[in-house]
Amino acid sequence: MMQNAHDVLIVTGMSGAGRSTVANALEDLGWYVVDNLPPQMLRPLVDLAVHPGSALPKIAAVVDVRGGKLFADLALIIDELRDRATVRVLFLEATDAALVRRFEQVRRPHPLQADGTILDGIAQERQRMLEVRELSDIIIDTSELNIHQLATAVSQIFAPAGTADVKLTLESFGFKYGAPTDVDMIADARFLPNPFWQEDLRSSTGLDAAVSEYVLGQEGAQEFLDAYFAALQPVLAGYARENKRHATIAIGCTGGKHRSVAMIEQLAARVRALPGIAVTVKHRDLGRE
């Protein structure tokens, strides 16, 4: 994994091999990504990266043949910059057949094909890319990768040590205020007795021990938590495999004050024990009248 304080990554390779997917994956990992950068602009970009106190410690620049004649200087510029900073080159490769299929799917011409065929453009690009490919640090063949698999491969290479596979928000809410629309899964805690009808608990919340003990002591509460936690584990593992890095799971009750709050707190305690999951708890309607 790459963790240098002033990393500069040049992303290049064949058109249609997945540069946009890689750029998006790097942004998700906290990199500052510049797309379609002329090679000559790499010099001031590296100066910015290595400047003391720079706010951009990790920079990725997507450089490709769209730069036209400017692209011809890329290999020389990379050699020059490696004397001044930690500059690495990621080259994206794919077979002719895979590239043709992708261009045909999006119904766009290859940037170098002019009046020729897609294969003509690919052949020209391979020739122009030879020198840069030879000096690349990392080569990824994306021929058999979908966008999720490519993003996962990028994460495995460039994610800092200790980075969570999935950042999970666990949210409580009250159905009477409307179910949240920005969540991936919703569960309903209204099958449990409502502490609101217990006069000594009405003014308290699911964050209070008395309410939590009341909710968790009801028939079916522990069984629900056990089963729901067990069901979430393959889901979260699947999110990580598919490179879904942010997810929200909600539990609702009537007002979002008692049952859902207590259940989310208990679920969060269990999920935090899972490796690779960073948990944030949000109680949407706590404090509403």
C-alpha positions as CSV (number, residue, x, y, z in Angstrom):
1,M,0.0,0.0,0.0
2,M,1.1,3.5,-0.8
3,Q,1.4,5.8,2.2
4,N,4.1,8.4,1.5
5,A,3.4,11.9,2.7
6,H,3.7,13.4,-0.8
7,D,2.6,10.7,-3.2
8,V,2.1,11.8,-6.8
9,L,0.4,9.2,-8.9
10,I,0.2,9.4,-12.7
11,V,-2.8,7.4,-14.1
12,T,-2.5,6.6,-17.8
13,G,-3.0,3.7,-20.2
14,M,-5.3,2.7,-23.0
15,S,-8.5,4.6,-23.7
16,G,-11.4,2.5,-22.5
17,A,-9.3,0.6,-20.0
18,G,-11.0,2.3,-16.9
19,R,-9.2,5.6,-16.2
20,S,-12.5,7.2,-15.0
21,T,-13.2,4.3,-12.7
22,V,-9.7,4.5,-11.2
23,A,-10.0,8.3,-10.7
24,N,-13.3,7.9,-8.9
25,A,-11.9,5.1,-6.7
26,L,-8.9,7.3,-5.8
27,E,-11.1,10.2,-4.9
28,D,-13.1,7.9,-2.5
29,L,-9.8,7.1,-0.9
30,G,-9.0,10.8,-0.3
31,W,-6.7,11.5,-3.2
32,Y,-6.9,14.9,-5.1
33,V,-7.5,13.9,-8.7
34,V,-6.9,16.0,-11.7
35,D,-8.3,14.6,-15.0
36,N,-6.9,15.1,-18.6
37,L,-3.8,17.0,-17.4
38,P,-1.3,18.0,-20.1
39,P,2.1,16.4,-19.1
40,Q,3.7,19.8,-18.9
41,M,1.4,20.7,-16.1
42,L,2.8,17.9,-13.9
43,R,5.8,20.0,-12.9
44,P,3.8,22.7,-11.0
45,L,1.5,20.0,-9.7
46,V,4.5,18.2,-8.2
47,D,5.8,21.5,-6.8
48,L,2.5,21.9,-5.0
49,A,2.6,18.4,-3.7
50,V,6.0,18.6,-2.1
51,H,5.7,22.2,-0.8
52,P,5.9,22.2,3.0
53,G,2.4,22.4,4.5
54,S,0.7,21.5,1.3
55,A,-3.0,20.8,1.7
56,L,-2.8,18.2,-1.0
57,P,-0.6,15.4,0.3
58,K,-1.8,12.8,-2.2
59,I,-2.3,13.8,-5.8
60,A,-3.3,11.7,-8.8
61,A,-3.2,13.1,-12.4
62,V,-4.9,11.3,-15.2
63,V,-2.8,11.8,-18.3
64,D,-3.6,10.3,-21.7
65,V,-3.5,10.7,-25.5
66,R,-6.3,13.3,-25.3
67,G,-3.4,15.7,-24.8
68,G,-2.4,15.2,-28.4
69,K,1.2,16.3,-29.2
70,L,1.7,17.3,-25.6
71,F,1.6,13.6,-24.6
72,A,4.9,13.0,-26.4
73,D,6.8,14.5,-23.6
74,L,5.3,12.4,-20.8
75,A,8.1,9.8,-20.5
76,L,10.8,12.5,-20.2
77,I,8.8,14.5,-17.7
78,I,8.2,11.4,-15.5
79,D,12.0,10.8,-15.4
80,E,12.6,14.4,-14.4
81,L,10.0,14.5,-11.7
82,R,11.2,11.3,-10.1
83,D,14.3,13.1,-9.1
84,R,12.2,15.6,-7.1
85,A,9.3,13.6,-5.6
86,T,7.8,10.1,-5.1
87,V,6.2,9.8,-8.5
88,R,4.6,6.5,-9.5
89,V,2.8,5.5,-12.7
90,L,-0.3,3.3,-12.9
91,F,-0.9,2.0,-16.4
92,L,-4.2,0.5,-17.4
93,E,-4.2,-2.2,-20.0
94,A,-6.8,-4.2,-21.8
95,T,-7.0,-6.5,-24.8
96,D,-8.1,-5.2,-28.2
97,A,-11.3,-7.2,-28.0
98,A,-12.2,-5.8,-24.6
99,L,-11.5,-2.2,-25.8
100,V,-13.5,-2.6,-29.0
101,R,-16.4,-4.0,-27.0
102,R,-16.4,-1.1,-24.6
103,F,-16.3,1.6,-27.3
104,E,-19.1,-0.1,-29.1
105,Q,-21.2,-0.3,-26.0
106,V,-20.9,3.4,-25.4
107,R,-21.2,4.2,-29.1
108,R,-18.2,6.5,-29.1
109,P,-15.2,6.6,-31.4
110,H,-11.7,6.0,-30.2
111,P,-9.9,9.3,-29.8
112,L,-7.2,8.4,-32.4
113,Q,-9.3,6.5,-35.0
114,A,-10.0,9.6,-37.1
115,D,-11.5,8.2,-40.4
116,G,-10.4,4.7,-39.6
117,T,-11.8,2.0,-37.3
118,I,-11.7,1.5,-33.6
119,L,-8.9,-1.0,-34.0
120,D,-6.9,1.5,-36.0
121,G,-7.1,3.9,-33.1
122,I,-6.2,1.3,-30.6
123,A,-3.1,0.3,-32.6
124,Q,-1.9,3.9,-32.8
125,E,-2.4,4.4,-29.1
126,R,-0.5,1.2,-28.2
127,Q,2.4,2.5,-30.2
128,R,2.4,5.9,-28.5
129,M,2.1,4.2,-25.1
130,L,5.0,1.8,-25.4
131,E,7.6,4.0,-23.7
132,V,5.3,5.1,-20.8
133,R,4.2,1.5,-20.3
134,E,7.8,0.3,-19.9
135,L,8.5,2.8,-17.1
136,S,5.2,2.2,-15.2
137,D,5.3,1.0,-11.6
138,I,2.0,-0.8,-11.7
139,I,0.1,-2.3,-14.6
140,I,-3.5,-3.5,-14.3
141,D,-5.1,-5.5,-17.0
142,T,-8.8,-4.6,-16.9
143,S,-9.9,-6.9,-19.7
144,E,-11.8,-9.2,-17.4
145,L,-12.7,-6.7,-14.7
146,N,-16.0,-4.9,-14.2
147,I,-16.0,-1.4,-12.7
148,H,-16.6,-2.7,-9.2
149,Q,-13.7,-5.2,-9.4
150,L,-11.4,-2.5,-10.8
151,A,-12.3,-0.1,-8.0
152,T,-11.7,-2.9,-5.5
153,A,-8.3,-3.6,-7.0
154,V,-7.4,0.1,-6.7
155,S,-8.5,0.2,-3.1
156,Q,-6.3,-2.9,-2.3
157,I,-3.3,-1.2,-3.8
158,F,-3.7,2.4,-2.6
159,A,-5.8,2.5,0.5
160,P,-3.8,3.6,3.6
161,A,-3.2,0.9,6.3
162,G,-6.2,0.7,8.6
163,T,-8.7,2.2,6.1
164,A,-12.2,0.8,6.7
165,D,-13.7,-1.3,3.9
166,V,-17.1,0.1,4.6
167,K,-18.1,3.3,6.4
168,L,-21.5,2.4,7.9
169,T,-24.1,4.8,9.3
170,L,-26.6,3.3,11.7
171,E,-29.6,5.6,12.0
172,S,-32.7,5.6,14.2
173,F,-35.8,7.5,13.1
174,G,-39.5,8.0,13.8
175,F,-42.0,6.7,11.2
176,K,-44.4,9.5,12.1
177,Y,-41.9,12.0,10.7
178,G,-41.4,10.0,7.5
179,A,-39.0,7.2,6.6
180,P,-35.5,8.4,5.5
181,T,-35.0,8.2,1.7
182,D,-31.2,8.0,1.7
183,V,-30.7,4.6,3.4
184,D,-29.9,1.2,2.0
185,M,-31.9,-0.9,4.5
186,I,-34.8,-0.2,7.0
187,A,-36.0,-2.3,9.9
188,D,-39.1,-1.7,12.0
189,A,-38.9,-1.8,15.8
190,R,-42.6,-1.2,16.3
191,F,-43.2,-4.8,17.0
192,L,-41.9,-4.1,20.6
193,P,-44.0,-2.4,23.3
194,N,-43.6,1.4,23.3
195,P,-41.9,2.8,26.4
196,F,-43.8,6.0,25.7
197,W,-46.8,4.4,27.5
198,Q,-44.7,3.9,30.6
199,E,-45.1,7.1,32.5
200,D,-41.7,6.8,34.2
201,L,-39.9,6.3,30.9
202,R,-41.8,8.7,28.6
203,S,-39.5,11.6,29.1
204,S,-36.4,9.5,28.8
205,T,-34.8,8.2,25.5
206,G,-33.2,5.0,24.3
207,L,-29.9,6.4,25.3
208,D,-30.9,6.1,29.0
209,A,-30.2,2.8,30.7
210,A,-33.8,2.4,32.0
211,V,-35.3,2.6,28.5
212,S,-32.7,0.5,27.0
213,E,-33.2,-2.3,29.6
214,Y,-37.0,-2.1,29.1
215,V,-36.7,-2.3,25.3
216,L,-34.1,-5.1,25.3
217,G,-36.0,-7.0,27.9
218,Q,-39.1,-7.4,25.7
219,E,-40.0,-10.7,24.1
220,G,-38.3,-10.9,20.7
221,A,-35.9,-8.0,21.1
222,Q,-32.7,-10.1,21.6
223,E,-33.9,-12.6,19.0
224,F,-34.3,-9.7,16.5
225,L,-30.8,-8.3,17.3
226,D,-29.2,-11.7,16.9
227,A,-30.9,-12.4,13.6
228,Y,-30.5,-8.9,12.1
229,F,-26.8,-8.8,13.0
230,A,-26.3,-12.2,11.5
231,A,-28.1,-11.1,8.3
232,L,-26.0,-7.9,8.1
233,Q,-22.6,-9.7,8.1
234,P,-22.8,-11.2,4.6
235,V,-24.3,-7.9,3.4
236,L,-21.5,-5.8,4.7
237,A,-18.9,-8.3,3.3
238,G,-20.7,-8.0,-0.1
239,Y,-20.6,-4.2,0.1
240,A,-16.8,-4.4,0.6
241,R,-16.4,-6.8,-2.3
242,E,-18.5,-4.6,-4.6
243,N,-16.6,-1.5,-3.4
244,K,-19.7,0.1,-1.9
245,R,-17.8,2.1,0.6
246,H,-20.6,4.1,2.3
247,A,-23.9,2.5,3.5
248,T,-26.7,3.5,5.8
249,I,-28.9,1.1,7.7
250,A,-31.9,2.5,9.7
251,I,-34.3,1.2,12.4
252,G,-37.5,3.0,13.0
253,C,-40.1,3.2,15.7
254,T,-43.1,5.5,16.1
255,G,-41.4,8.7,17.3
256,G,-37.7,7.8,16.9
257,K,-37.0,8.4,20.6
258,H,-37.1,5.1,22.5
259,R,-37.2,1.7,20.7
260,S,-35.2,2.6,17.6
261,V,-32.6,4.5,19.5
262,A,-32.0,1.6,22.0
263,M,-31.9,-1.0,19.2
264,I,-29.5,1.1,17.0
265,E,-27.1,1.5,20.0
266,Q,-27.1,-2.2,20.6
267,L,-26.6,-3.0,16.9
268,A,-23.7,-0.5,16.7
269,A,-21.9,-2.2,19.6
270,R,-22.1,-5.5,17.7
271,V,-21.1,-4.1,14.3
272,R,-18.1,-2.2,15.7
273,A,-16.6,-5.6,16.5
274,L,-16.5,-6.6,12.8
275,P,-13.2,-6.0,11.1
276,G,-13.1,-3.4,8.3
277,I,-16.3,-1.6,9.3
278,A,-16.3,2.0,10.6
279,V,-19.5,2.8,12.4
280,T,-21.2,6.2,12.8
281,V,-24.4,6.4,14.8
282,K,-27.1,9.0,14.0
283,H,-30.4,9.5,15.9
284,R,-32.4,11.5,13.4
285,D,-35.4,12.4,15.4
286,L,-34.1,12.4,18.9
287,G,-35.0,15.7,20.5
288,R,-38.1,16.4,18.4
289,E,-41.2,17.2,20.4
